[in-house]
Amino acid sequence: MKKFIRFLLILFLLIALVVIYARYGGTEGLKTKEYTIETKDIATTFDGIKIVHFSDLHYLRVTNKNKLKQIVEEINLINPDIVFFTGDLIDKDFTTTDKDKDDLIEELNNIKSKYGKYAIIGNHDHVKDIDLLKDIYTNSGFTLLQNSYDIIYGKDNDKLFIGGVDTYSYNESDIDKVMNYFTDNEDISYKIILTHEPDYTDIILSKYKVNLVLAGHSHNGQINISYVKKLFLPYGSKKYYENYYKVNDTDLYVSSGIGESRINFRLFNKPSINFYRINKLGA
């Protein structure tokens, strides 16, 4: 009996330590995941282009101004050419004050990039004040893509296509609007699409050929233990939730995100940003 009680006490202690670590250790720190993408389709101007992708800040839940400042410093160390944010800027369960808004604008405005900074709407963003989000992005130098696109121009009229869809969780995604440019034009060979929910990738690729899809939403499973992680995966990331997939000929990368959703825990899955370098094959 004493051995059994001792076993239970040790088991309880171990579980308590794991829970404490997941709350206070797992949610701290920042990893940079580096990827090299090789393709013949990228225009010569953009050979070697550096892209930083971050997602799911869920500001105010665990992420605060000091943590955001560290993230911005890490991004700027990379000296990126383009920065992408794939949704869920502010956690839906928290009310944003004027100070919170000003802090977000101040820190996001400090992110530097050569060609621009782009953001899309996530499911948490959808239930917030969209005008508030637009104001934050506008005043921090981000271009908000809502079922829309932008063209980045390089030397010799080289172009890079950037498209962003609205949130799939609330049936706001419309890839046809995003790809409207190609109704009358076929002069861009490398196409990047931003979507918050990675499972929307199948709908995108059922209609269009794109080279790179960047997503968030899944957090790669906040509790990164086989079988357990699937219990925490939200709608829109049931199929695609790991770091990387090759879907047909398209590269799909899913950010593990910065913040936390629903529960303030991370285990075996540190907050992270993604760093991509796209190289032209044969250059």
Secondary structure, DSSP 8 states (H G I E B T S, - for coil): -HHHHHHHHHHHHHHHHHHHIIIIITTSS-EEEEEEEEES-S-GGGTTEEEEEE----BTTTB-HHHHHHHHHHHHHH--SEEEE-S--B-TTS---HHHHHHHHHHHHT---SSEEEE---HHHHTS-HHHHHHHHHHTTEEE-SSEEEEEE-GGG-EEEEEE---TTTT---HHHHGGGGGT------EEEE-SSGGGHHHHHHH---SEEEE-SSTT-SB-STTTGGGG--TT-SS--SSEEEETTEEEEE---SS-SSSS--BS---EEEEEEEEETT-
